[in-house]
Amino acid sequence: MLALLAAGATNQQIGDQLLISERTAKKHVINILGKLNAANRTQAVALARAVGLIP
């Protein structure tokens, strides 16, 4: 999921890649933002990279 966010994928593209609905993908993104205490996708990716969750 984080790798797809880092690649700039939309919720629909994430859903298509992971074989889940767009709504489920959106909920996962919201949960990731909350867990990383990020305000948006860009900040979430930066924080994930900073702590080594993604390269």
PDB file of N, CA, C and O in Angstrom:
ATOM      1  N   MET A   1       0.820  -1.176   0.000  1.00  0.00           N
ATOM      2  CA  MET A   1       0.000   0.000   0.000  1.00  0.00           C
ATOM      3  C   MET A   1       0.872   1.251   0.000  1.00  0.00           C
ATOM      4  O   MET A   1       0.636   2.166  -0.789  1.00  0.00           O
ATOM      5  N   LEU A   2       1.871   1.301   0.870  1.00  0.00           N
ATOM      6  CA  LEU A   2       2.749   2.468   0.914  1.00  0.00           C
ATOM      7  C   LEU A   2       3.525   2.637  -0.394  1.00  0.00           C
ATOM      8  O   LEU A   2       3.741   3.761  -0.847  1.00  0.00           O
ATOM      9  N   ALA A   3       3.931   1.554  -0.983  1.00  0.00           N
ATOM     10  CA  ALA A   3       4.653   1.641  -2.256  1.00  0.00           C
ATOM     11  C   ALA A   3       3.764   2.233  -3.337  1.00  0.00           C
ATOM     12  O   ALA A   3       4.229   3.018  -4.163  1.00  0.00           O
ATOM     13  N   LEU A   4       2.503   1.865  -3.338  1.00  0.00           N
ATOM     14  CA  LEU A   4       1.572   2.418  -4.309  1.00  0.00           C
ATOM     15  C   LEU A   4       1.322   3.901  -4.040  1.00  0.00           C
ATOM     16  O   LEU A   4       1.209   4.694  -4.975  1.00  0.00           O
ATOM     17  N   LEU A   5       1.237   4.271  -2.773  1.00  0.00           N
ATOM     18  CA  LEU A   5       1.103   5.692  -2.430  1.00  0.00           C
ATOM     19  C   LEU A   5       2.326   6.462  -2.915  1.00  0.00           C
ATOM     20  O   LEU A   5       2.202   7.547  -3.483  1.00  0.00           O
ATOM     21  N   ALA A   6       3.501   5.894  -2.687  1.00  0.00           N
ATOM     22  CA  ALA A   6       4.749   6.546  -3.096  1.00  0.00           C
ATOM     23  C   ALA A   6       4.816   6.709  -4.613  1.00  0.00           C
ATOM     24  O   ALA A   6       5.415   7.660  -5.116  1.00  0.00           O
ATOM     25  N   ALA A   7       4.204   5.786  -5.328  1.00  0.00           N
ATOM     26  CA  ALA A   7       4.185   5.853  -6.787  1.00  0.00           C
ATOM     27  C   ALA A   7       3.140   6.836  -7.301  1.00  0.00           C
ATOM     28  O   ALA A   7       3.064   7.091  -8.503  1.00  0.00           O
ATOM     29  N   GLY A   8       2.331   7.389  -6.393  1.00  0.00           N
ATOM     30  CA  GLY A   8       1.322   8.366  -6.792  1.00  0.00           C
ATOM     31  C   GLY A   8       0.017   7.761  -7.267  1.00  0.00           C
ATOM     32  O   GLY A   8      -0.755   8.418  -7.966  1.00  0.00           O
ATOM     33  N   ALA A   9      -0.237   6.515  -6.896  1.00  0.00           N
ATOM     34  CA  ALA A   9      -1.454   5.833  -7.336  1.00  0.00           C
ATOM     35  C   ALA A   9      -2.693   6.451  -6.675  1.00  0.00           C
ATOM     36  O   ALA A   9      -2.659   6.869  -5.518  1.00  0.00           O
ATOM     37  N   THR A  10      -3.770   6.495  -7.435  1.00  0.00           N
ATOM     38  CA  THR A  10      -5.048   6.957  -6.908  1.00  0.00           C
ATOM     39  C   THR A  10      -5.691   5.823  -6.118  1.00  0.00           C
ATOM     40  O   THR A  10      -5.239   4.680  -6.176  1.00  0.00           O
ATOM     41  N   ASN A  11      -6.740   6.146  -5.386  1.00  0.00           N
ATOM     42  CA  ASN A  11      -7.460   5.104  -4.646  1.00  0.00           C
ATOM     43  C   ASN A  11      -7.969   4.024  -5.595  1.00  0.00           C
ATOM     44  O   ASN A  11      -7.914   2.837  -5.273  1.00  0.00           O
ATOM     45  N   GLN A  12      -8.464   4.430  -6.759  1.00  0.00           N
ATOM     46  CA  GLN A  12      -8.958   3.460  -7.735  1.00  0.00           C
ATOM     47  C   GLN A  12      -7.826   2.558  -8.224  1.00  0.00           C
ATOM     48  O   GLN A  12      -8.008   1.346  -8.336  1.00  0.00           O
ATOM     49  N   GLN A  13      -6.673   3.130  -8.514  1.00  0.00           N
ATOM     50  CA  GLN A  13      -5.527   2.343  -8.972  1.00  0.00           C
ATOM     51  C   GLN A  13      -5.038   1.401  -7.884  1.00  0.00           C
ATOM     52  O   GLN A  13      -4.671   0.261  -8.169  1.00  0.00           O
ATOM     53  N   ILE A  14      -5.029   1.864  -6.642  1.00  0.00           N
ATOM     54  CA  ILE A  14      -4.644   1.002  -5.519  1.00  0.00           C
ATOM     55  C   ILE A  14      -5.620  -0.159  -5.417  1.00  0.00           C
ATOM     56  O   ILE A  14      -5.212  -1.311  -5.272  1.00  0.00           O
ATOM     57  N   GLY A  15      -6.901   0.145  -5.492  1.00  0.00           N
ATOM     58  CA  GLY A  15      -7.918  -0.899  -5.436  1.00  0.00           C
ATOM     59  C   GLY A  15      -7.748  -1.924  -6.541  1.00  0.00           C
ATOM     60  O   GLY A  15      -7.842  -3.128  -6.304  1.00  0.00           O
ATOM     61  N   ASP A  16      -7.500  -1.445  -7.736  1.00  0.00           N
ATOM     62  CA  ASP A  16      -7.313  -2.352  -8.874  1.00  0.00           C
ATOM     63  C   ASP A  16      -6.096  -3.252  -8.669  1.00  0.00           C
ATOM     64  O   ASP A  16      -6.153  -4.447  -8.958  1.00  0.00           O
ATOM     65  N   GLN A  17      -4.992  -2.682  -8.170  1.00  0.00           N
ATOM     66  CA  GLN A  17      -3.773  -3.456  -7.951  1.00  0.00           C
ATOM     67  C   GLN A  17      -3.940  -4.502  -6.852  1.00  0.00           C
ATOM     68  O   GLN A  17      -3.430  -5.616  -6.963  1.00  0.00           O
ATOM     69  N   LEU A  18      -4.661  -4.132  -5.785  1.00  0.00           N
ATOM     70  CA  LEU A  18      -4.805  -5.024  -4.639  1.00  0.00           C
ATOM     71  C   LEU A  18      -6.093  -5.841  -4.652  1.00  0.00           C
ATOM     72  O   LEU A  18      -6.375  -6.597  -3.723  1.00  0.00           O
ATOM     73  N   LEU A  19      -6.865  -5.676  -5.718  1.00  0.00           N
ATOM     74  CA  LEU A  19      -8.139  -6.392  -5.880  1.00  0.00           C
ATOM     75  C   LEU A  19      -9.112  -6.109  -4.732  1.00  0.00           C
ATOM     76  O   LEU A  19      -9.757  -7.011  -4.197  1.00  0.00           O
ATOM     77  N   ILE A  20      -9.192  -4.823  -4.376  1.00  0.00           N
ATOM     78  CA  ILE A  20     -10.143  -4.364  -3.373  1.00  0.00           C
ATOM     79  C   ILE A  20     -10.914  -3.193  -3.974  1.00  0.00           C
ATOM     80  O   ILE A  20     -10.523  -2.655  -5.009  1.00  0.00           O
ATOM     81  N   SER A  21     -11.994  -2.804  -3.334  1.00  0.00           N
ATOM     82  CA  SER A  21     -12.772  -1.691  -3.857  1.00  0.00           C
ATOM     83  C   SER A  21     -12.045  -0.368  -3.623  1.00  0.00           C
ATOM     84  O   SER A  21     -11.155  -0.268  -2.779  1.00  0.00           O
ATOM     85  N   GLU A  22     -12.445   0.636  -4.388  1.00  0.00           N
ATOM     86  CA  GLU A  22     -11.876   1.968  -4.215  1.00  0.00           C
ATOM     87  C   GLU A  22     -12.170   2.488  -2.805  1.00  0.00           C
ATOM     88  O   GLU A  22     -11.328   3.142  -2.191  1.00  0.00           O
ATOM     89  N   ARG A  23     -13.354   2.196  -2.305  1.00  0.00           N
ATOM     90  CA  ARG A  23     -13.740   2.623  -0.959  1.00  0.00           C
ATOM     91  C   ARG A  23     -12.846   1.994   0.109  1.00  0.00           C
ATOM     92  O   ARG A  23     -12.435   2.665   1.056  1.00  0.00           O
ATOM     93  N   THR A  24     -12.547   0.704  -0.046  1.00  0.00           N
ATOM     94  CA  THR A  24     -11.664   0.015   0.899  1.00  0.00           C
ATOM     95  C   THR A  24     -10.255   0.594   0.817  1.00  0.00           C
ATOM     96  O   THR A  24      -9.605   0.790   1.844  1.00  0.00           O
ATOM     97  N   ALA A  25      -9.784   0.866  -0.385  1.00  0.00           N
ATOM     98  CA  ALA A  25      -8.462   1.471  -0.560  1.00  0.00           C
ATOM     99  C   ALA A  25      -8.416   2.827   0.133  1.00  0.00           C
ATOM    100  O   ALA A  25      -7.437   3.154   0.804  1.00  0.00           O
ATOM    101  N   LYS A  26      -9.475   3.612  -0.031  1.00  0.00           N
ATOM    102  CA  LYS A  26      -9.530   4.930   0.610  1.00  0.00           C
ATOM    103  C   LYS A  26      -9.463   4.798   2.131  1.00  0.00           C
ATOM    104  O   LYS A  26      -8.765   5.565   2.795  1.00  0.00           O
ATOM    105  N   LYS A  27     -10.184   3.832   2.676  1.00  0.00           N
ATOM    106  CA  LYS A  27     -10.178   3.619   4.124  1.00  0.00           C
ATOM    107  C   LYS A  27      -8.778   3.228   4.603  1.00  0.00           C
ATOM    108  O   LYS A  27      -8.328   3.699   5.648  1.00  0.00           O
ATOM    109  N   HIS A  28      -8.099   2.382   3.854  1.00  0.00           N
ATOM    110  CA  HIS A  28      -6.729   1.986   4.212  1.00  0.00           C
ATOM    111  C   HIS A  28      -5.795   3.202   4.184  1.00  0.00           C
ATOM    112  O   HIS A  28      -4.951   3.363   5.065  1.00  0.00           O
ATOM    113  N   VAL A  29      -5.950   4.046   3.174  1.00  0.00           N
ATOM    114  CA  VAL A  29      -5.123   5.250   3.081  1.00  0.00           C
ATOM    115  C   VAL A  29      -5.372   6.138   4.293  1.00  0.00           C
ATOM    116  O   VAL A  29      -4.425   6.647   4.892  1.00  0.00           O
ATOM    117  N   ILE A  30      -6.620   6.325   4.655  1.00  0.00           N
ATOM    118  CA  ILE A  30      -6.970   7.127   5.826  1.00  0.00           C
ATOM    119  C   ILE A  30      -6.337   6.542   7.089  1.00  0.00           C
ATOM    120  O   ILE A  30      -5.811   7.276   7.925  1.00  0.00           O
ATOM    121  N   ASN A  31      -6.392   5.220   7.220  1.00  0.00           N
ATOM    122  CA  ASN A  31      -5.781   4.562   8.380  1.00  0.00           C
ATOM    123  C   ASN A  31      -4.271   4.763   8.408  1.00  0.00           C
ATOM    124  O   ASN A  31      -3.701   4.997   9.474  1.00  0.00           O
ATOM    125  N   ILE A  32      -3.617   4.677   7.259  1.00  0.00           N
ATOM    126  CA  ILE A  32      -2.173   4.895   7.176  1.00  0.00           C
ATOM    127  C   ILE A  32      -1.834   6.323   7.570  1.00  0.00           C
ATOM    128  O   ILE A  32      -0.889   6.555   8.324  1.00  0.00           O
ATOM    129  N   LEU A  33      -2.600   7.279   7.064  1.00  0.00           N
ATOM    130  CA  LEU A  33      -2.359   8.681   7.417  1.00  0.00           C
ATOM    131  C   LEU A  33      -2.452   8.866   8.931  1.00  0.00           C
ATOM    132  O   LEU A  33      -1.639   9.569   9.532  1.00  0.00           O
ATOM    133  N   GLY A  34      -3.439   8.235   9.529  1.00  0.00           N
ATOM    134  CA  GLY A  34      -3.611   8.340  10.976  1.00  0.00           C
ATOM    135  C   GLY A  34      -2.468   7.707  11.746  1.00  0.00           C
ATOM    136  O   GLY A  34      -1.975   8.284  12.716  1.00  0.00           O
ATOM    137  N   LYS A  35      -2.044   6.531  11.325  1.00  0.00           N
ATOM    138  CA  LYS A  35      -0.973   5.828  12.034  1.00  0.00           C
ATOM    139  C   LYS A  35       0.363   6.552  11.919  1.00  0.00           C
ATOM    140  O   LYS A  35       1.186   6.499  12.833  1.00  0.00           O
ATOM    141  N   LEU A  36       0.573   7.226  10.796  1.00  0.00           N
ATOM    142  CA  LEU A  36       1.813   7.974  10.608  1.00  0.00           C
ATOM    143  C   LEU A  36       1.669   9.418  11.076  1.00  0.00           C
ATOM    144  O   LEU A  36       2.624  10.193  11.027  1.00  0.00           O
ATOM    145  N   ASN A  37       0.475   9.772  11.529  1.00  0.00           N
ATOM    146  CA  ASN A  37       0.190  11.146  11.964  1.00  0.00           C
ATOM    147  C   ASN A  37       0.521  12.135  10.847  1.00  0.00           C
ATOM    148  O   ASN A  37       1.139  13.174  11.077  1.00  0.00           O
ATOM    149  N   ALA A  38       0.095  11.786   9.633  1.00  0.00           N
ATOM    150  CA  ALA A  38       0.369  12.597   8.452  1.00  0.00           C
ATOM    151  C   ALA A  38      -0.892  13.342   8.028  1.00  0.00           C
ATOM    152  O   ALA A  38      -2.005  12.839   8.181  1.00  0.00           O
ATOM    153  N   ALA A  39      -0.706  14.529   7.500  1.00  0.00           N
ATOM    154  CA  ALA A  39      -1.827  15.355   7.060  1.00  0.00           C
ATOM    155  C   ALA A  39      -2.287  14.996   5.652  1.00  0.00           C
ATOM    156  O   ALA A  39      -3.437  15.249   5.292  1.00  0.00           O
ATOM    157  N   ASN A  40      -1.389  14.404   4.845  1.00  0.00           N
ATOM    158  CA  ASN A  40      -1.741  14.071   3.467  1.00  0.00           C
ATOM    159  C   ASN A  40      -0.841  12.941   2.965  1.00  0.00           C
ATOM    160  O   ASN A  40       0.060  12.483   3.669  1.00  0.00           O
ATOM    161  N   ARG A  41      -1.105  12.509   1.744  1.00  0.00           N
ATOM    162  CA  ARG A  41      -0.363  11.384   1.166  1.00  0.00           C
ATOM    163  C   ARG A  41       1.128  11.686   1.035  1.00  0.00           C
ATOM    164  O   ARG A  41       1.969  10.829   1.308  1.00  0.00           O
ATOM    165  N   THR A  42       1.446  12.897   0.618  1.00  0.00           N
ATOM    166  CA  THR A  42       2.848  13.276   0.430  1.00  0.00           C
ATOM    167  C   THR A  42       3.609  13.195   1.743  1.00  0.00           C
ATOM    168  O   THR A  42       4.721  12.670   1.797  1.00  0.00           O
ATOM    169  N   GLN A  43       3.011  13.711   2.783  1.00  0.00           N
ATOM    170  CA  GLN A  43       3.651  13.670   4.094  1.00  0.00           C
ATOM    171  C   GLN A  43       3.768  12.230   4.585  1.00  0.00           C
ATOM    172  O   GLN A  43       4.774  11.866   5.195  1.00  0.00           O
ATOM    173  N   ALA A  44       2.762  11.413   4.328  1.00  0.00           N
ATOM    174  CA  ALA A  44       2.808  10.008   4.740  1.00  0.00           C
ATOM    175  C   ALA A  44       3.968   9.282   4.065  1.00  0.00           C
ATOM    176  O   ALA A  44       4.676   8.505   4.706  1.00  0.00           O
ATOM    177  N   VAL A  45       4.159   9.534   2.788  1.00  0.00           N
ATOM    178  CA  VAL A  45       5.261   8.898   2.056  1.00  0.00           C
ATOM    179  C   VAL A  45       6.596   9.370   2.620  1.00  0.00           C
ATOM    180  O   VAL A  45       7.506   8.565   2.819  1.00  0.00           O
ATOM    181  N   ALA A  46       6.719  10.660   2.876  1.00  0.00           N
ATOM    182  CA  ALA A  46       7.971  11.194   3.428  1.00  0.00           C
ATOM    183  C   ALA A  46       8.271  10.589   4.798  1.00  0.00           C
ATOM    184  O   ALA A  46       9.409  10.213   5.078  1.00  0.00           O
ATOM    185  N   LEU A  47       7.258  10.496   5.645  1.00  0.00           N
ATOM    186  CA  LEU A  47       7.453   9.909   6.970  1.00  0.00           C
ATOM    187  C   LEU A  47       7.788   8.420   6.878  1.00  0.00           C
ATOM    188  O   LEU A  47       8.646   7.928   7.610  1.00  0.00           O
ATOM    189  N   ALA A  48       7.115   7.711   5.983  1.00  0.00           N
ATOM    190  CA  ALA A  48       7.384   6.282   5.809  1.00  0.00           C
ATOM    191  C   ALA A  48       8.819   6.053   5.335  1.00  0.00           C
ATOM    192  O   ALA A  48       9.485   5.116   5.775  1.00  0.00           O
ATOM    193  N   ARG A  49       9.279   6.907   4.445  1.00  0.00           N
ATOM    194  CA  ARG A  49      10.675   6.800   3.980  1.00  0.00           C
ATOM    195  C   ARG A  49      11.637   7.113   5.117  1.00  0.00           C
ATOM    196  O   ARG A  49      12.658   6.443   5.266  1.00  0.00           O
ATOM    197  N   ALA A  50      11.322   8.118   5.914  1.00  0.00           N
ATOM    198  CA  ALA A  50      12.206   8.544   7.005  1.00  0.00           C
ATOM    199  C   ALA A  50      12.418   7.443   8.047  1.00  0.00           C
ATOM    200  O   ALA A  50      13.496   7.334   8.631  1.00  0.00           O
ATOM    201  N   VAL A  51      11.383   6.629   8.277  1.00  0.00           N
ATOM    202  CA  VAL A  51      11.509   5.566   9.270  1.00  0.00           C
ATOM    203  C   VAL A  51      11.833   4.211   8.648  1.00  0.00           C
ATOM    204  O   VAL A  51      11.874   3.198   9.347  1.00  0.00           O
ATOM    205  N   GLY A  52      12.065   4.191   7.327  1.00  0.00           N
ATOM    206  CA  GLY A  52      12.502   2.983   6.662  1.00  0.00           C
ATOM    207  C   GLY A  52      11.421   1.992   6.288  1.00  0.00           C
ATOM    208  O   GLY A  52      11.715   0.825   6.031  1.00  0.00           O
ATOM    209  N   LEU A  53      10.172   2.437   6.252  1.00  0.00           N
ATOM    210  CA  LEU A  53       9.096   1.527   5.857  1.00  0.00           C
ATOM    211  C   LEU A  53       9.097   1.266   4.353  1.00  0.00           C
ATOM    212  O   LEU A  53       8.689   0.200   3.892  1.00  0.00           O
ATOM    213  N   ILE A  54       9.559   2.254   3.602  1.00  0.00           N
ATOM    214  CA  ILE A  54       9.720   2.104   2.157  1.00  0.00           C
ATOM    215  C   ILE A  54      11.041   2.737   1.755  1.00  0.00           C
ATOM    216  O   ILE A  54      11.512   3.663   2.416  1.00  0.00           O
ATOM    217  N   PRO A  55      11.647   2.246   0.675  1.00  0.00           N
ATOM    218  CA  PRO A  55      12.942   2.826   0.246  1.00  0.00           C
ATOM    219  C   PRO A  55      12.785   4.203  -0.362  1.00  0.00           C
ATOM    220  O   PRO A  55      13.774   4.814  -0.767  1.00  0.00           O
TER     221      PRO A  55
END
